[in-house]
Structure formats: structure tokens, C-alpha cells
Amino acid sequence: MPPEPAPGALTFRARAPRSAFGRGVKWAFWGFQFLMLALALGNCTMVLPYLGSADPEVALGAGLFGAQLGLGVLALWPLGTLVLGVALLLTRGRLLTLQAPPPNA
């Protein structure tokens, strides 16, 4: 617990910058979010042309592949977000409390 400030003293609270490892975790978190979004959108782009195929086996196979890939992305996205989000919170900079002496009036 920080010491009690003197009467009239100015108190500032700020976070120290992240370490190099913390910045790497932050970039990994946002890179993972972008990758999952790209996979979810790319799934539609990749499978849709084959769903309208004249061959029913090709259309069925594309539908099953698309469903499997979509469910895989929807299973990994929340789990990865949770794991990387906890790591992101744990690598934040420390909370700093800075006190300035009271201004002379």
C-alpha cells in the first residue's frame, strides 16, 4: 500500500511501459486475432465455389470440409483468446504512483 500523501500533494498514477517480452505477447495476441478472423472469412471464400458444383459428391465434401474448418476455428478462437489474454494481462507494466510535493502558494 502506498504511503499517505501529504496534504495538498499531487498524486499521479501511471503504468510503466511493457517489457520486450510483454510487447511480444501483445503482438502475438493481436496477430492471433487477425489470423482467426482471416481463417473464418477465408473458409467462406475457399468453400463457396465448390458448394455449387454439379457433382453432388464434390458439393457434399466441400460442405463437410467447410463445416469442419469453421467449427475448428470457432473452437480455437475463444480458447486462444483466453490463454493469450491472460498472458497479456500478466505482462502489463507495473502500476506506478508518483507524488509531487504540494505547490507553494
MIMARNU-149542 format. One line per 3 residues: number of its first residue (from 1); their letters; for each residue z, x, y of N, C-alpha, C. Coordinates in pm, whole numbers, plus 50000, padded with zeros to 5 digits. Layout:
BEGIN
NUM	A	Z:X:Y:Z:X:Y:Z:X:Y ~ ...;
***
This chain:
BEGIN
1	MPP	50000:50085:49883:50000:50000:50000:50000:50090:50124 ~ 49910:50065:50218:49905:50149:50337:50029:50126:50424 ~ 50068:50229:50499:50186:50214:50585:50158:50112:50696;
4	EPA	50265:50054:50745:50253:49956:50855:50204:50027:50981 ~ 50104:49970:51048:50054:50033:51171:50154:50015:51285 ~ 50148:50107:51378:50233:50098:51497:50188:49978:51579;
7	PGA	50279:49919:51658:50239:49804:51739:50127:49843:51836 ~ 50023:49764:51839:49910:49790:51928:49807:49886:51872 ~ 49831:49942:51753:49736:50037:51693:49615:49960:51641;
10	LTF	49501:50027:51642:49379:49969:51591:49361:50010:51445 ~ 49330:49913:51361:49312:49940:51219:49169:49904:51179 ~ 49103:49996:51112:48967:49975:51063:48967:49988:50912;
13	RAR	48893:49902:50846:48877:49912:50701:48728:49928:50672 ~ 48697:50026:50588:48557:50054:50553:48554:50109:50412 ~ 48435:50111:50355:48417:50169:50222:48351:50306:50236;
16	APR	48397:50398:50157:48334:50530:50152:48197:50514:50085 ~ 48102:50600:50115:47970:50590:50051:47980:50612:49900 ~ 47884:50558:49828:47879:50577:49682:47848:50722:49649;
19	SAF	47894:50763:49533:47860:50898:49484:47716:50895:49433 ~ 47667:51011:49393:47531:51018:49339:47520:50935:49211 ~ 47623:50937:49129:47623:50856:49007:47625:50707:49043;
22	GRG	47703:50669:49144:47708:50530:49189:47574:50482:49243 ~ 47505:50568:49316:47372:50531:49365:47274:50515:49249 ~ 47288:50601:49146:47203:50587:49028:47228:50456:48955;
25	VKW	47354:50416:48944:47387:50289:48881:47331:50173:48962 ~ 47339:50183:49095:47285:50077:49181:47134:50064:49162 ~ 47063:50176:49158:46919:50171:49137:46884:50121:48996;
28	AFW	46967:50157:48898:46944:50107:48762:46962:49956:48756 ~ 47062:49904:48828:47085:49760:48832:46965:49687:48891 ~ 46918:49733:49007:46806:49666:49071:46675:49689:48996;
31	GFQ	46658:49805:48934:46541:49829:48851:46538:49737:48729 ~ 46655:49715:48670:46664:49624:48556:46628:49481:48597 ~ 46677:49439:48714:46644:49303:48763:46494:49288:48782;
34	FLM	46432:49388:48842:46287:49384:48865:46211:49384:48733 ~ 46254:49467:48637:46188:49474:48507:46196:49341:48434 ~ 46312:49277:48434:46327:49149:48365:46242:49041:48431;
37	LAL	46236:49042:48563:46152:48945:48633:46005:48969:48600 ~ 45964:49094:48596:45826:49127:48562:45793:49087:48418 ~ 45887:49107:48326:45864:49066:48187:45856:48914:48174;
40	ALG	45942:48844:48246:45939:48697:48239:45807:48642:48295 ~ 45762:48697:48406:45636:48650:48464:45515:48702:48387 ~ 45526:48823:48336:45416:48880:48258:45395:48808:48126;
43	NCT	45501:48751:48072:45490:48674:47948:45391:48559:47967 ~ 45404:48488:48076:45312:48376:48103:45171:48426:48121 ~ 45154:48533:48193:45021:48587:48220:44953:48636:48092;
46	MVL	45031:48693:48002:44975:48751:47881:44941:48644:47777 ~ 45020:48539:47767:45006:48443:47659:44913:48327:47693 ~ 44909:48286:47819:44834:48166:47857:44687:48167:47817;
49	PYL	44614:48278:47830:44472:48274:47790:44452:48244:47642 ~ 44547:48285:47557:44532:48265:47413:44578:48126:47368 ~ 44658:48058:47448:44705:47925:47410:44591:47824:47406;
52	GSA	44488:47844:47486:44374:47753:47488:44263:47794:47394 ~ 44291:47878:47298:44189:47927:47205:44138:47814:47116 ~ 44012:47825:47076:43953:47725:46986:44010:47737:46845;
55	DPE	44055:47855:46808:44115:47875:46676:44262:47833:46683 ~ 44303:47734:46604:44442:47686:46612:44544:47791:46568 ~ 44505:47880:46479:44599:47984:46435:44627:48083:46548;
58	VAL	44527:48115:46624:44546:48206:46738:44635:48140:46843 ~ 44609:48013:46870:44690:47941:46969:44835:47929:46924 ~ 44856:47898:46796:44992:47887:46744:45063:48022:46746;
61	GAG	44993:48126:46707:45053:48260:46709:45089:48303:46850 ~ 45001:48272:46946:45031:48307:47086:45151:48228:47136 ~ 45159:48102:47098:45274:48021:47140:45404:48072:47082;
64	LFG	45404:48110:46956:45525:48163:46892:45564:48298:46953 ~ 45463:48383:46976:45491:48513:47037:45548:48495:47178 ~ 45489:48405:47256:45538:48380:47391:45679:48324:47392;
67	AQL	45708:48233:47299:45843:48178:47291:45944:48285:47251 ~ 45907:48368:47157:45997:48474:47112:46023:48576:47223 ~ 45919:48615:47293:45935:48710:47403:46017:48648:47516;
70	GLG	45990:48522:47547:46065:48454:47653:46212:48440:47620 ~ 46243:48404:47496:46384:48392:47456:46452:48529:47453 ~ 46377:48633:47416:46434:48768:47419:46471:48811:47560;
73	VLA	46382:48782:47655:46409:48816:47794:46528:48734:47845 ~ 46531:48606:47812:46641:48521:47858:46774:48556:47793 ~ 46771:48622:47678:46895:48667:47614:46942:48800:47673;
76	LWP	46848:48890:47701:46885:49023:47751:46920:49023:47900 ~ 46857:48937:47978:46876:48940:48122:47022:48916:48162 ~ 47088:48810:48117:47228:48791:48157:47321:48899:48103;
79	LGT	47296:48943:47980:47382:49046:47922:47369:49178:47998 ~ 47247:49218:48026:47225:49342:48103:47278:49332:48244 ~ 47263:49214:48306:47316:49194:48441:47468:49207:48440;
82	LVL	47532:49151:48339:47678:49159:48330:47725:49303:48314 ~ 47663:49375:48221:47705:49514:48195:47679:49603:48317 ~ 47558:49595:48372:47526:49679:48488:47601:49632:48613;
85	GVA	47630:49503:48624:47706:49452:48739:47849:49503:48739 ~ 47911:49509:48622:48047:49564:48612:48044:49713:48648 ~ 47945:49785:48597:47932:49927:48632:47907:49944:48781;
88	LLL	47831:49853:48841:47804:49858:48985:47932:49840:49065 ~ 48016:49746:49022:48142:49724:49093:48239:49841:49076 ~ 48237:49903:48958:48329:50014:48933:48289:50143:49004;
91	TRG	48164:50154:49048:48119:50277:49113:48110:50262:49265 ~ 48171:50156:49320:48173:50142:49467:48259:50253:49527 ~ 48237:50280:49654:48319:50378:49723:48460:50323:49743;
94	RLL	48553:50412:49762:48693:50371:49782:48709:50301:49915 ~ 48807:50212:49921:48839:50141:50044:48923:50233:50133 ~ 48875:50258:50253:48945:50345:50347:49007:50261:50457;
97	TLQ	49130:50292:50493:49196:50227:50605:49222:50334:50709 ~ 49159:50319:50823:49171:50417:50932:49252:50354:51045 ~ 49346:50428:51097:49430:50378:51206:49414:50468:51328;
100	APP	49390:50405:51441:49381:50476:51567:49509:50449:51645 ~ 49556:50545:51721:49678:50521:51798:49653:50413:51903 ~ 49758:50348:51949:49738:50243:52049:49679:50300:52176;
103	PNA	49587:50226:52237:49527:50275:52361:49631:50276:52473 ~ 49624:50376:52558:49717:50385:52671:49668:50291:52780 ~ 49758:50205:52825:49719:50107:52927:49774:50148:53062;
***
